[in-house]
Protein backbone atom coordinates (compact mmCIF):
# COMPACT_ATOMS: atom_id res chain seq x y z
CA UNK A 1 0.00 0.00 0.00
CA UNK A 2 1.05 3.63 0.07
CA UNK A 3 3.32 5.10 2.71
CA UNK A 4 1.93 8.46 3.83
CA UNK A 5 4.83 9.32 6.10
CA UNK A 6 4.49 13.05 5.55
CA UNK A 7 1.63 15.40 4.90
CA UNK A 8 3.22 16.47 1.62
CA UNK A 9 3.40 12.87 0.40
CA UNK A 10 -0.25 12.31 1.22
CA UNK A 11 -1.28 15.53 -0.53
CA UNK A 12 0.60 14.51 -3.69
CA UNK A 13 -0.67 10.92 -3.72
CA UNK A 14 -4.33 11.57 -2.88
CA UNK A 15 -5.31 13.23 -6.20
CA UNK A 16 -3.66 10.38 -8.10
CA UNK A 17 -5.65 7.79 -6.14
CA UNK A 18 -8.90 9.77 -6.47
CA UNK A 19 -8.51 10.30 -10.21
CA UNK A 20 -7.52 6.68 -10.78
CA UNK A 21 -10.62 5.58 -8.90
CA UNK A 22 -12.79 7.89 -10.99
CA UNK A 23 -11.29 6.52 -14.21
CA UNK A 24 -11.65 2.87 -13.19
CA UNK A 25 -15.19 3.40 -11.90
CA UNK A 26 -16.18 4.92 -15.23
CA UNK A 27 -14.72 1.92 -17.07
CA UNK A 28 -16.48 -0.49 -14.72
CA UNK A 29 -19.87 1.13 -15.21
CA UNK A 30 -19.74 1.56 -19.00
CA UNK A 31 -21.24 -1.42 -20.76
CA UNK A 32 -19.77 -2.49 -24.06
CA UNK A 33 -21.34 -4.95 -26.41
CA UNK A 34 -19.83 -7.36 -28.89
CA UNK A 35 -16.17 -8.25 -28.77
CA UNK A 36 -15.42 -5.16 -26.66
CA UNK A 37 -17.79 -6.37 -23.97
CA UNK A 38 -15.28 -8.58 -22.21
CA UNK A 39 -15.04 -8.03 -18.47
CA UNK A 40 -12.07 -6.10 -17.23
CA UNK A 41 -9.99 -6.94 -14.21
CA UNK A 42 -10.77 -4.66 -11.26
CA UNK A 43 -8.16 -2.20 -10.10
CA UNK A 44 -6.43 -3.33 -6.91
CA UNK A 45 -7.75 -0.42 -4.79
CA UNK A 46 -11.23 -0.22 -6.35
CA UNK A 47 -13.21 -1.93 -3.57
CA UNK A 48 -11.33 -0.02 -0.86
CA UNK A 49 -12.22 3.33 -2.44
CA UNK A 50 -15.92 2.73 -3.09
CA UNK A 51 -16.71 5.16 -0.26
CA UNK A 52 -15.77 7.92 -2.74
CA UNK A 53 -18.76 7.28 -5.00
CA UNK A 54 -21.00 10.05 -3.62
CA UNK A 55 -18.16 12.53 -4.13
CA UNK A 56 -16.89 11.62 -7.60
CA UNK A 57 -19.85 10.31 -9.59
CA UNK A 58 -21.59 13.48 -10.74
CA UNK A 59 -18.86 15.97 -11.37
CA UNK A 60 -21.09 18.34 -13.34
CA UNK A 61 -23.40 19.66 -10.68
CA UNK A 62 -26.88 20.93 -11.43
CA UNK A 63 -25.92 24.38 -10.17
CA UNK A 64 -23.31 24.85 -12.87
CA UNK A 65 -25.77 23.90 -15.60
CA UNK A 66 -28.49 26.09 -14.12
CA UNK A 67 -26.15 29.08 -14.25
CA UNK A 68 -25.97 28.68 -18.01
CA UNK A 69 -29.74 28.77 -18.46
CA UNK A 70 -31.56 32.02 -19.00
CA UNK A 71 -34.16 32.91 -16.35
CA UNK A 72 -37.82 32.60 -17.30
CA UNK A 73 -39.34 35.94 -18.20
CA UNK A 74 -43.08 35.63 -17.68
mmCIF file of the N, C-alpha and C atoms, coordinates in Angstrom:
data_MODEL
# 
_entry.id   MODEL 
# 
loop_
_atom_site.group_PDB 
_atom_site.id 
_atom_site.type_symbol 
_atom_site.label_atom_id 
_atom_site.label_alt_id 
_atom_site.label_comp_id 
_atom_site.label_asym_id 
_atom_site.label_entity_id 
_atom_site.label_seq_id 
_atom_site.pdbx_PDB_ins_code 
_atom_site.Cartn_x 
_atom_site.Cartn_y 
_atom_site.Cartn_z 
_atom_site.occupancy 
_atom_site.B_iso_or_equiv 
_atom_site.pdbx_formal_charge 
_atom_site.auth_seq_id 
_atom_site.auth_comp_id 
_atom_site.auth_asym_id 
_atom_site.auth_atom_id 
_atom_site.pdbx_PDB_model_num 
ATOM 1   N N  . UNK A 1 1  ? 0.840   -1.170 0.000   1.00 0.00 ? 1  UNK A N  1 
ATOM 2   C CA . UNK A 1 1  ? 0.000   0.000  0.000   1.00 0.00 ? 1  UNK A CA 1 
ATOM 3   C C  . UNK A 1 1  ? 0.889   1.238  0.000   1.00 0.00 ? 1  UNK A C  1 
ATOM 4   N N  . UNK A 1 2  ? 0.300   2.381  0.108   1.00 0.00 ? 2  UNK A N  1 
ATOM 5   C CA . UNK A 1 2  ? 1.047   3.633  0.065   1.00 0.00 ? 2  UNK A CA 1 
ATOM 6   C C  . UNK A 1 2  ? 1.565   4.000  1.445   1.00 0.00 ? 2  UNK A C  1 
ATOM 7   N N  . UNK A 1 3  ? 2.719   4.665  1.471   1.00 0.00 ? 3  UNK A N  1 
ATOM 8   C CA . UNK A 1 3  ? 3.325   5.102  2.713   1.00 0.00 ? 3  UNK A CA 1 
ATOM 9   C C  . UNK A 1 3  ? 3.148   6.615  2.822   1.00 0.00 ? 3  UNK A C  1 
ATOM 10  N N  . UNK A 1 4  ? 2.187   7.037  3.634   1.00 0.00 ? 4  UNK A N  1 
ATOM 11  C CA . UNK A 1 4  ? 1.930   8.458  3.831   1.00 0.00 ? 4  UNK A CA 1 
ATOM 12  C C  . UNK A 1 4  ? 2.695   8.943  5.055   1.00 0.00 ? 4  UNK A C  1 
ATOM 13  N N  . UNK A 1 5  ? 4.015   8.950  4.952   1.00 0.00 ? 5  UNK A N  1 
ATOM 14  C CA . UNK A 1 5  ? 4.826   9.315  6.102   1.00 0.00 ? 5  UNK A CA 1 
ATOM 15  C C  . UNK A 1 5  ? 4.811   10.816 6.359   1.00 0.00 ? 5  UNK A C  1 
ATOM 16  N N  . UNK A 1 6  ? 4.552   11.598 5.347   1.00 0.00 ? 6  UNK A N  1 
ATOM 17  C CA . UNK A 1 6  ? 4.495   13.047 5.547   1.00 0.00 ? 6  UNK A CA 1 
ATOM 18  C C  . UNK A 1 6  ? 3.208   13.586 4.944   1.00 0.00 ? 6  UNK A C  1 
ATOM 19  N N  . UNK A 1 7  ? 2.830   14.736 5.412   1.00 0.00 ? 7  UNK A N  1 
ATOM 20  C CA . UNK A 1 7  ? 1.633   15.400 4.901   1.00 0.00 ? 7  UNK A CA 1 
ATOM 21  C C  . UNK A 1 7  ? 1.794   15.711 3.408   1.00 0.00 ? 7  UNK A C  1 
ATOM 22  N N  . UNK A 1 8  ? 2.976   16.133 3.021   1.00 0.00 ? 8  UNK A N  1 
ATOM 23  C CA . UNK A 1 8  ? 3.223   16.473 1.620   1.00 0.00 ? 8  UNK A CA 1 
ATOM 24  C C  . UNK A 1 8  ? 3.078   15.251 0.716   1.00 0.00 ? 8  UNK A C  1 
ATOM 25  N N  . UNK A 1 9  ? 3.531   14.105 1.177   1.00 0.00 ? 9  UNK A N  1 
ATOM 26  C CA . UNK A 1 9  ? 3.403   12.868 0.395   1.00 0.00 ? 9  UNK A CA 1 
ATOM 27  C C  . UNK A 1 9  ? 1.934   12.507 0.223   1.00 0.00 ? 9  UNK A C  1 
ATOM 28  N N  . UNK A 1 10 ? 1.181   12.627 1.286   1.00 0.00 ? 10 UNK A N  1 
ATOM 29  C CA . UNK A 1 10 ? -0.248  12.308 1.215   1.00 0.00 ? 10 UNK A CA 1 
ATOM 30  C C  . UNK A 1 10 ? -0.967  13.268 0.277   1.00 0.00 ? 10 UNK A C  1 
ATOM 31  N N  . UNK A 1 11 ? -0.632  14.535 0.338   1.00 0.00 ? 11 UNK A N  1 
ATOM 32  C CA . UNK A 1 11 ? -1.276  15.531 -0.531  1.00 0.00 ? 11 UNK A CA 1 
ATOM 33  C C  . UNK A 1 11 ? -0.951  15.298 -2.006  1.00 0.00 ? 11 UNK A C  1 
ATOM 34  N N  . UNK A 1 12 ? 0.230   14.795 -2.306  1.00 0.00 ? 12 UNK A N  1 
ATOM 35  C CA . UNK A 1 12 ? 0.597   14.510 -3.695  1.00 0.00 ? 12 UNK A CA 1 
ATOM 36  C C  . UNK A 1 12 ? -0.054  13.223 -4.192  1.00 0.00 ? 12 UNK A C  1 
ATOM 37  N N  . UNK A 1 13 ? -0.172  12.244 -3.327  1.00 0.00 ? 13 UNK A N  1 
ATOM 38  C CA . UNK A 1 13 ? -0.673  10.923 -3.723  1.00 0.00 ? 13 UNK A CA 1 
ATOM 39  C C  . UNK A 1 13 ? -2.192  10.882 -3.789  1.00 0.00 ? 13 UNK A C  1 
ATOM 40  N N  . UNK A 1 14 ? -2.874  11.622 -2.942  1.00 0.00 ? 14 UNK A N  1 
ATOM 41  C CA . UNK A 1 14 ? -4.326  11.569 -2.879  1.00 0.00 ? 14 UNK A CA 1 
ATOM 42  C C  . UNK A 1 14 ? -5.004  11.890 -4.216  1.00 0.00 ? 14 UNK A C  1 
ATOM 43  N N  . UNK A 1 15 ? -4.649  12.967 -4.916  1.00 0.00 ? 15 UNK A N  1 
ATOM 44  C CA . UNK A 1 15 ? -5.307  13.235 -6.200  1.00 0.00 ? 15 UNK A CA 1 
ATOM 45  C C  . UNK A 1 15 ? -5.087  12.120 -7.227  1.00 0.00 ? 15 UNK A C  1 
ATOM 46  N N  . UNK A 1 16 ? -3.943  11.486 -7.177  1.00 0.00 ? 16 UNK A N  1 
ATOM 47  C CA . UNK A 1 16 ? -3.659  10.384 -8.096  1.00 0.00 ? 16 UNK A CA 1 
ATOM 48  C C  . UNK A 1 16 ? -4.598  9.216  -7.808  1.00 0.00 ? 16 UNK A C  1 
ATOM 49  N N  . UNK A 1 17 ? -4.744  8.878  -6.531  1.00 0.00 ? 17 UNK A N  1 
ATOM 50  C CA . UNK A 1 17 ? -5.653  7.794  -6.143  1.00 0.00 ? 17 UNK A CA 1 
ATOM 51  C C  . UNK A 1 17 ? -7.101  8.129  -6.508  1.00 0.00 ? 17 UNK A C  1 
ATOM 52  N N  . UNK A 1 18 ? -7.518  9.347  -6.192  1.00 0.00 ? 18 UNK A N  1 
ATOM 53  C CA . UNK A 1 18 ? -8.896  9.768  -6.471  1.00 0.00 ? 18 UNK A CA 1 
ATOM 54  C C  . UNK A 1 18 ? -9.199  9.731  -7.970  1.00 0.00 ? 18 UNK A C  1 
ATOM 55  N N  . UNK A 1 19 ? -8.292  10.266 -8.771  1.00 0.00 ? 19 UNK A N  1 
ATOM 56  C CA . UNK A 1 19 ? -8.509  10.299 -10.215 1.00 0.00 ? 19 UNK A CA 1 
ATOM 57  C C  . UNK A 1 19 ? -8.450  8.904  -10.828 1.00 0.00 ? 19 UNK A C  1 
ATOM 58  N N  . UNK A 1 20 ? -7.581  8.065  -10.300 1.00 0.00 ? 20 UNK A N  1 
ATOM 59  C CA . UNK A 1 20 ? -7.523  6.678  -10.779 1.00 0.00 ? 20 UNK A CA 1 
ATOM 60  C C  . UNK A 1 20 ? -8.814  5.950  -10.452 1.00 0.00 ? 20 UNK A C  1 
ATOM 61  N N  . UNK A 1 21 ? -9.349  6.193  -9.260  1.00 0.00 ? 21 UNK A N  1 
ATOM 62  C CA . UNK A 1 21 ? -10.623 5.577  -8.896  1.00 0.00 ? 21 UNK A CA 1 
ATOM 63  C C  . UNK A 1 21 ? -11.721 6.046  -9.839  1.00 0.00 ? 21 UNK A C  1 
ATOM 64  N N  . UNK A 1 22 ? -11.768 7.328  -10.103 1.00 0.00 ? 22 UNK A N  1 
ATOM 65  C CA . UNK A 1 22 ? -12.793 7.888  -10.990 1.00 0.00 ? 22 UNK A CA 1 
ATOM 66  C C  . UNK A 1 22 ? -12.707 7.236  -12.372 1.00 0.00 ? 22 UNK A C  1 
ATOM 67  N N  . UNK A 1 23 ? -11.500 7.112  -12.889 1.00 0.00 ? 23 UNK A N  1 
ATOM 68  C CA . UNK A 1 23 ? -11.293 6.521  -14.213 1.00 0.00 ? 23 UNK A CA 1 
ATOM 69  C C  . UNK A 1 23 ? -11.715 5.046  -14.225 1.00 0.00 ? 23 UNK A C  1 
ATOM 70  N N  . UNK A 1 24 ? -11.317 4.294  -13.231 1.00 0.00 ? 24 UNK A N  1 
ATOM 71  C CA . UNK A 1 24 ? -11.652 2.870  -13.191 1.00 0.00 ? 24 UNK A CA 1 
ATOM 72  C C  . UNK A 1 24 ? -13.139 2.639  -12.925 1.00 0.00 ? 24 UNK A C  1 
ATOM 73  N N  . UNK A 1 25 ? -13.753 3.528  -12.139 1.00 0.00 ? 25 UNK A N  1 
ATOM 74  C CA . UNK A 1 25 ? -15.190 3.396  -11.901 1.00 0.00 ? 25 UNK A CA 1 
ATOM 75  C C  . UNK A 1 25 ? -15.968 3.652  -13.192 1.00 0.00 ? 25 UNK A C  1 
ATOM 76  N N  . UNK A 1 26 ? -15.521 4.627  -13.957 1.00 0.00 ? 26 UNK A N  1 
ATOM 77  C CA . UNK A 1 26 ? -16.179 4.923  -15.229 1.00 0.00 ? 26 UNK A CA 1 
ATOM 78  C C  . UNK A 1 26 ? -16.080 3.721  -16.172 1.00 0.00 ? 26 UNK A C  1 
ATOM 79  N N  . UNK A 1 27 ? -14.904 3.114  -16.236 1.00 0.00 ? 27 UNK A N  1 
ATOM 80  C CA . UNK A 1 27 ? -14.723 1.920  -17.070 1.00 0.00 ? 27 UNK A CA 1 
ATOM 81  C C  . UNK A 1 27 ? -15.593 0.768  -16.588 1.00 0.00 ? 27 UNK A C  1 
ATOM 82  N N  . UNK A 1 28 ? -15.709 0.625  -15.280 1.00 0.00 ? 28 UNK A N  1 
ATOM 83  C CA . UNK A 1 28 ? -16.477 -0.491 -14.716 1.00 0.00 ? 28 UNK A CA 1 
ATOM 84  C C  . UNK A 1 28 ? -17.971 -0.323 -14.944 1.00 0.00 ? 28 UNK A C  1 
ATOM 85  N N  . UNK A 1 29 ? -18.437 0.910  -15.062 1.00 0.00 ? 29 UNK A N  1 
ATOM 86  C CA . UNK A 1 29 ? -19.872 1.133  -15.209 1.00 0.00 ? 29 UNK A CA 1 
ATOM 87  C C  . UNK A 1 29 ? -20.312 1.318  -16.655 1.00 0.00 ? 29 UNK A C  1 
ATOM 88  N N  . UNK A 1 30 ? -19.379 1.462  -17.585 1.00 0.00 ? 30 UNK A N  1 
ATOM 89  C CA . UNK A 1 30 ? -19.741 1.559  -18.999 1.00 0.00 ? 30 UNK A CA 1 
ATOM 90  C C  . UNK A 1 30 ? -19.875 0.156  -19.546 1.00 0.00 ? 30 UNK A C  1 
ATOM 91  N N  . UNK A 1 31 ? -20.991 -0.102 -20.209 1.00 0.00 ? 31 UNK A N  1 
ATOM 92  C CA . UNK A 1 31 ? -21.236 -1.423 -20.756 1.00 0.00 ? 31 UNK A CA 1 
ATOM 93  C C  . UNK A 1 31 ? -20.931 -1.424 -22.242 1.00 0.00 ? 31 UNK A C  1 
ATOM 94  N N  . UNK A 1 32 ? -20.096 -2.349 -22.654 1.00 0.00 ? 32 UNK A N  1 
ATOM 95  C CA . UNK A 1 32 ? -19.768 -2.490 -24.060 1.00 0.00 ? 32 UNK A CA 1 
ATOM 96  C C  . UNK A 1 32 ? -20.402 -3.771 -24.573 1.00 0.00 ? 32 UNK A C  1 
ATOM 97  N N  . UNK A 1 33 ? -20.754 -3.750 -25.818 1.00 0.00 ? 33 UNK A N  1 
ATOM 98  C CA . UNK A 1 33 ? -21.337 -4.950 -26.412 1.00 0.00 ? 33 UNK A CA 1 
ATOM 99  C C  . UNK A 1 33 ? -20.377 -5.528 -27.443 1.00 0.00 ? 33 UNK A C  1 
ATOM 100 N N  . UNK A 1 34 ? -20.666 -6.716 -27.879 1.00 0.00 ? 34 UNK A N  1 
ATOM 101 C CA . UNK A 1 34 ? -19.826 -7.361 -28.891 1.00 0.00 ? 34 UNK A CA 1 
ATOM 102 C C  . UNK A 1 34 ? -18.502 -7.806 -28.335 1.00 0.00 ? 34 UNK A C  1 
ATOM 103 N N  . UNK A 1 35 ? -17.492 -7.768 -29.181 1.00 0.00 ? 35 UNK A N  1 
ATOM 104 C CA . UNK A 1 35 ? -16.173 -8.253 -28.775 1.00 0.00 ? 35 UNK A CA 1 
ATOM 105 C C  . UNK A 1 35 ? -15.533 -7.344 -27.728 1.00 0.00 ? 35 UNK A C  1 
ATOM 106 N N  . UNK A 1 36 ? -15.962 -6.082 -27.656 1.00 0.00 ? 36 UNK A N  1 
ATOM 107 C CA . UNK A 1 36 ? -15.420 -5.160 -26.661 1.00 0.00 ? 36 UNK A CA 1 
ATOM 108 C C  . UNK A 1 36 ? -16.079 -5.314 -25.309 1.00 0.00 ? 36 UNK A C  1 
ATOM 109 N N  . UNK A 1 37 ? -17.044 -6.221 -25.196 1.00 0.00 ? 37 UNK A N  1 
ATOM 110 C CA . UNK A 1 37 ? -17.795 -6.374 -23.968 1.00 0.00 ? 37 UNK A CA 1 
ATOM 111 C C  . UNK A 1 37 ? -17.176 -7.305 -22.949 1.00 0.00 ? 37 UNK A C  1 
ATOM 112 N N  . UNK A 1 38 ? -15.945 -7.684 -23.162 1.00 0.00 ? 38 UNK A N  1 
ATOM 113 C CA . UNK A 1 38 ? -15.276 -8.575 -22.210 1.00 0.00 ? 38 UNK A CA 1 
ATOM 114 C C  . UNK A 1 38 ? -15.080 -7.862 -20.879 1.00 0.00 ? 38 UNK A C  1 
ATOM 115 N N  . UNK A 1 39 ? -15.227 -8.609 -19.795 1.00 0.00 ? 39 UNK A N  1 
ATOM 116 C CA . UNK A 1 39 ? -15.038 -8.030 -18.471 1.00 0.00 ? 39 UNK A CA 1 
ATOM 117 C C  . UNK A 1 39 ? -13.596 -7.640 -18.242 1.00 0.00 ? 39 UNK A C  1 
ATOM 118 N N  . UNK A 1 40 ? -13.421 -6.551 -17.532 1.00 0.00 ? 40 UNK A N  1 
ATOM 119 C CA . UNK A 1 40 ? -12.075 -6.098 -17.233 1.00 0.00 ? 40 UNK A CA 1 
ATOM 120 C C  . UNK A 1 40 ? -11.730 -6.436 -15.795 1.00 0.00 ? 40 UNK A C  1 
ATOM 121 N N  . UNK A 1 41 ? -10.461 -6.656 -15.558 1.00 0.00 ? 41 UNK A N  1 
ATOM 122 C CA . UNK A 1 41 ? -9.992  -6.935 -14.210 1.00 0.00 ? 41 UNK A CA 1 
ATOM 123 C C  . UNK A 1 41 ? -10.114 -5.664 -13.376 1.00 0.00 ? 41 UNK A C  1 
ATOM 124 N N  . UNK A 1 42 ? -10.609 -5.818 -12.141 1.00 0.00 ? 42 UNK A N  1 
ATOM 125 C CA . UNK A 1 42 ? -10.766 -4.663 -11.263 1.00 0.00 ? 42 UNK A CA 1 
ATOM 126 C C  . UNK A 1 42 ? -9.413  -4.148 -10.807 1.00 0.00 ? 42 UNK A C  1 
ATOM 127 N N  . UNK A 1 43 ? -9.344  -2.848 -10.634 1.00 0.00 ? 43 UNK A N  1 
ATOM 128 C CA . UNK A 1 43 ? -8.161  -2.197 -10.098 1.00 0.00 ? 43 UNK A CA 1 
ATOM 129 C C  . UNK A 1 43 ? -7.976  -2.643 -8.652  1.00 0.00 ? 43 UNK A C  1 
ATOM 130 N N  . UNK A 1 44 ? -6.771  -2.802 -8.233  1.00 0.00 ? 44 UNK A N  1 
ATOM 131 C CA . UNK A 1 44 ? -6.434  -3.330 -6.911  1.00 0.00 ? 44 UNK A CA 1 
ATOM 132 C C  . UNK A 1 44 ? -7.118  -2.564 -5.781  1.00 0.00 ? 44 UNK A C  1 
ATOM 133 N N  . UNK A 1 45 ? -7.199  -1.245 -5.858  1.00 0.00 ? 45 UNK A N  1 
ATOM 134 C CA . UNK A 1 45 ? -7.751  -0.419 -4.786  1.00 0.00 ? 45 UNK A CA 1 
ATOM 135 C C  . UNK A 1 45 ? -9.232  -0.105 -4.966  1.00 0.00 ? 45 UNK A C  1 
ATOM 136 N N  . UNK A 1 46 ? -9.854  -0.602 -6.017  1.00 0.00 ? 46 UNK A N  1 
ATOM 137 C CA . UNK A 1 46 ? -11.226 -0.219 -6.353  1.00 0.00 ? 46 UNK A CA 1 
ATOM 138 C C  . UNK A 1 46 ? -12.202 -0.441 -5.194  1.00 0.00 ? 46 UNK A C  1 
ATOM 139 N N  . UNK A 1 47 ? -12.256 -1.638 -4.648  1.00 0.00 ? 47 UNK A N  1 
ATOM 140 C CA . UNK A 1 47 ? -13.208 -1.931 -3.565  1.00 0.00 ? 47 UNK A CA 1 
ATOM 141 C C  . UNK A 1 47 ? -12.935 -1.107 -2.316  1.00 0.00 ? 47 UNK A C  1 
ATOM 142 N N  . UNK A 1 48 ? -11.676 -0.809 -2.047  1.00 0.00 ? 48 UNK A N  1 
ATOM 143 C CA . UNK A 1 48 ? -11.332 -0.024 -0.857  1.00 0.00 ? 48 UNK A CA 1 
ATOM 144 C C  . UNK A 1 48 ? -11.737 1.438  -0.992  1.00 0.00 ? 48 UNK A C  1 
ATOM 145 N N  . UNK A 1 49 ? -11.901 1.925  -2.224  1.00 0.00 ? 49 UNK A N  1 
ATOM 146 C CA . UNK A 1 49 ? -12.218 3.330  -2.438  1.00 0.00 ? 49 UNK A CA 1 
ATOM 147 C C  . UNK A 1 49 ? -13.677 3.569  -2.849  1.00 0.00 ? 49 UNK A C  1 
ATOM 148 N N  . UNK A 1 50 ? -14.516 2.561  -2.722  1.00 0.00 ? 50 UNK A N  1 
ATOM 149 C CA . UNK A 1 50 ? -15.921 2.729  -3.086  1.00 0.00 ? 50 UNK A CA 1 
ATOM 150 C C  . UNK A 1 50 ? -16.634 3.787  -2.243  1.00 0.00 ? 50 UNK A C  1 
ATOM 151 N N  . UNK A 1 51 ? -16.110 4.113  -1.086  1.00 0.00 ? 51 UNK A N  1 
ATOM 152 C CA . UNK A 1 51 ? -16.714 5.156  -0.260  1.00 0.00 ? 51 UNK A CA 1 
ATOM 153 C C  . UNK A 1 51 ? -16.680 6.514  -0.963  1.00 0.00 ? 51 UNK A C  1 
ATOM 154 N N  . UNK A 1 52 ? -15.874 6.665  -2.004  1.00 0.00 ? 52 UNK A N  1 
ATOM 155 C CA . UNK A 1 52 ? -15.766 7.922  -2.736  1.00 0.00 ? 52 UNK A CA 1 
ATOM 156 C C  . UNK A 1 52 ? -16.917 8.172  -3.710  1.00 0.00 ? 52 UNK A C  1 
ATOM 157 N N  . UNK A 1 53 ? -17.717 7.156  -3.985  1.00 0.00 ? 53 UNK A N  1 
ATOM 158 C CA . UNK A 1 53 ? -18.762 7.281  -5.002  1.00 0.00 ? 53 UNK A CA 1 
ATOM 159 C C  . UNK A 1 53 ? -19.637 8.528  -4.866  1.00 0.00 ? 53 UNK A C  1 
ATOM 160 N N  . UNK A 1 54 ? -20.149 8.853  -3.695  1.00 0.00 ? 54 UNK A N  1 
ATOM 161 C CA . UNK A 1 54 ? -20.999 10.051 -3.619  1.00 0.00 ? 54 UNK A CA 1 
ATOM 162 C C  . UNK A 1 54 ? -20.256 11.343 -3.975  1.00 0.00 ? 54 UNK A C  1 
ATOM 163 N N  . UNK A 1 55 ? -18.933 11.319 -3.906  1.00 0.00 ? 55 UNK A N  1 
ATOM 164 C CA . UNK A 1 55 ? -18.155 12.527 -4.131  1.00 0.00 ? 55 UNK A CA 1 
ATOM 165 C C  . UNK A 1 55 ? -17.601 12.656 -5.536  1.00 0.00 ? 55 UNK A C  1 
ATOM 166 N N  . UNK A 1 56 ? -17.517 11.565 -6.274  1.00 0.00 ? 56 UNK A N  1 
ATOM 167 C CA . UNK A 1 56 ? -16.890 11.624 -7.597  1.00 0.00 ? 56 UNK A CA 1 
ATOM 168 C C  . UNK A 1 56 ? -17.826 11.300 -8.757  1.00 0.00 ? 56 UNK A C  1 
ATOM 169 N N  . UNK A 1 57 ? -18.994 10.756 -8.498  1.00 0.00 ? 57 UNK A N  1 
ATOM 170 C CA . UNK A 1 57 ? -19.852 10.307 -9.594  1.00 0.00 ? 57 UNK A CA 1 
ATOM 171 C C  . UNK A 1 57 ? -20.343 11.439 -10.477 1.00 0.00 ? 57 UNK A C  1 
ATOM 172 N N  . UNK A 1 58 ? -20.983 12.444 -9.926  1.00 0.00 ? 58 UNK A N  1 
ATOM 173 C CA . UNK A 1 58 ? -21.591 13.476 -10.742 1.00 0.00 ? 58 UNK A CA 1 
ATOM 174 C C  . UNK A 1 58 ? -20.772 14.748 -10.641 1.00 0.00 ? 58 UNK A C  1 
ATOM 175 N N  . UNK A 1 59 ? -19.768 14.847 -11.454 1.00 0.00 ? 59 UNK A N  1 
ATOM 176 C CA . UNK A 1 59 ? -18.861 15.971 -11.372 1.00 0.00 ? 59 UNK A CA 1 
ATOM 177 C C  . UNK A 1 59 ? -19.517 17.269 -11.844 1.00 0.00 ? 59 UNK A C  1 
ATOM 178 N N  . UNK A 1 60 ? -20.371 17.169 -12.860 1.00 0.00 ? 60 UNK A N  1 
ATOM 179 C CA . UNK A 1 60 ? -21.089 18.345 -13.338 1.00 0.00 ? 60 UNK A CA 1 
ATOM 180 C C  . UNK A 1 60 ? -22.335 18.524 -12.488 1.00 0.00 ? 60 UNK A C  1 
ATOM 181 N N  . UNK A 1 61 ? -22.284 19.476 -11.594 1.00 0.00 ? 61 UNK A N  1 
ATOM 182 C CA . UNK A 1 61 ? -23.405 19.659 -10.684 1.00 0.00 ? 61 UNK A CA 1 
ATOM 183 C C  . UNK A 1 61 ? -24.539 20.396 -11.385 1.00 0.00 ? 61 UNK A C  1 
ATOM 184 N N  . UNK A 1 62 ? -25.719 20.265 -10.832 1.00 0.00 ? 62 UNK A N  1 
ATOM 185 C CA . UNK A 1 62 ? -26.878 20.927 -11.428 1.00 0.00 ? 62 UNK A CA 1 
ATOM 186 C C  . UNK A 1 62 ? -26.776 22.442 -11.302 1.00 0.00 ? 62 UNK A C  1 
ATOM 187 N N  . UNK A 1 63 ? -26.038 22.935 -10.323 1.00 0.00 ? 63 UNK A N  1 
ATOM 188 C CA . UNK A 1 63 ? -25.916 24.377 -10.175 1.00 0.00 ? 63 UNK A CA 1 
ATOM 189 C C  . UNK A 1 63 ? -25.111 24.983 -11.303 1.00 0.00 ? 63 UNK A C  1 
ATOM 190 N N  . UNK A 1 64 ? -24.099 24.292 -11.775 1.00 0.00 ? 64 UNK A N  1 
ATOM 191 C CA . UNK A 1 64 ? -23.308 24.847 -12.867 1.00 0.00 ? 64 UNK A CA 1 
ATOM 192 C C  . UNK A 1 64 ? -24.114 24.878 -14.161 1.00 0.00 ? 64 UNK A C  1 
ATOM 193 N N  . UNK A 1 65 ? -24.959 23.884 -14.391 1.00 0.00 ? 65 UNK A N  1 
ATOM 194 C CA . UNK A 1 65 ? -25.768 23.898 -15.599 1.00 0.00 ? 65 UNK A CA 1 
ATOM 195 C C  . UNK A 1 65 ? -26.898 24.907 -15.484 1.00 0.00 ? 65 UNK A C  1 
ATOM 196 N N  . UNK A 1 66 ? -27.407 25.126 -14.278 1.00 0.00 ? 66 UNK A N  1 
ATOM 197 C CA . UNK A 1 66 ? -28.488 26.088 -14.124 1.00 0.00 ? 66 UNK A CA 1 
ATOM 198 C C  . UNK A 1 66 ? -27.984 27.516 -14.275 1.00 0.00 ? 66 UNK A C  1 
ATOM 199 N N  . UNK A 1 67 ? -26.706 27.746 -14.061 1.00 0.00 ? 67 UNK A N  1 
ATOM 200 C CA . UNK A 1 67 ? -26.148 29.083 -14.253 1.00 0.00 ? 67 UNK A CA 1 
ATOM 201 C C  . UNK A 1 67 ? -26.103 29.457 -15.736 1.00 0.00 ? 67 UNK A C  1 
ATOM 202 N N  . UNK A 1 68 ? -26.038 28.452 -16.575 1.00 0.00 ? 68 UNK A N  1 
ATOM 203 C CA . UNK A 1 68 ? -25.965 28.685 -18.013 1.00 0.00 ? 68 UNK A CA 1 
ATOM 204 C C  . UNK A 1 68 ? -27.333 28.971 -18.622 1.00 0.00 ? 68 UNK A C  1 
ATOM 205 N N  . UNK A 1 69 ? -28.385 28.572 -17.939 1.00 0.00 ? 69 UNK A N  1 
ATOM 206 C CA . UNK A 1 69 ? -29.737 28.770 -18.464 1.00 0.00 ? 69 UNK A CA 1 
ATOM 207 C C  . UNK A 1 69 ? -30.195 30.201 -18.233 1.00 0.00 ? 69 UNK A C  1 
ATOM 208 N N  . UNK A 1 70 ? -31.013 30.682 -19.157 1.00 0.00 ? 70 UNK A N  1 
ATOM 209 C CA . UNK A 1 70 ? -31.565 32.015 -18.996 1.00 0.00 ? 70 UNK A CA 1 
ATOM 210 C C  . UNK A 1 70 ? -32.774 31.936 -18.077 1.00 0.00 ? 70 UNK A C  1 
ATOM 211 N N  . UNK A 1 71 ? -32.980 32.940 -17.241 1.00 0.00 ? 71 UNK A N  1 
ATOM 212 C CA . UNK A 1 71 ? -34.157 32.914 -16.352 1.00 0.00 ? 71 UNK A CA 1 
ATOM 213 C C  . UNK A 1 71 ? -35.446 33.064 -17.153 1.00 0.00 ? 71 UNK A C  1 
ATOM 214 N N  . UNK A 1 72 ? -36.525 32.495 -16.644 1.00 0.00 ? 72 UNK A N  1 
ATOM 215 C CA . UNK A 1 72 ? -37.817 32.599 -17.300 1.00 0.00 ? 72 UNK A CA 1 
ATOM 216 C C  . UNK A 1 72 ? -38.358 34.023 -17.133 1.00 0.00 ? 72 UNK A C  1 
ATOM 217 N N  . UNK A 1 73 ? -38.763 34.599 -18.227 1.00 0.00 ? 73 UNK A N  1 
ATOM 218 C CA . UNK A 1 73 ? -39.345 35.940 -18.196 1.00 0.00 ? 73 UNK A CA 1 
ATOM 219 C C  . UNK A 1 73 ? -40.817 35.818 -18.500 1.00 0.00 ? 73 UNK A C  1 
ATOM 220 N N  . UNK A 1 74 ? -41.638 35.777 -17.483 1.00 0.00 ? 74 UNK A N  1 
ATOM 221 C CA . UNK A 1 74 ? -43.078 35.634 -17.681 1.00 0.00 ? 74 UNK A CA 1 
ATOM 222 C C  . UNK A 1 74 ? -43.807 36.895 -17.382 1.00 0.00 ? 74 UNK A C  1 
# 
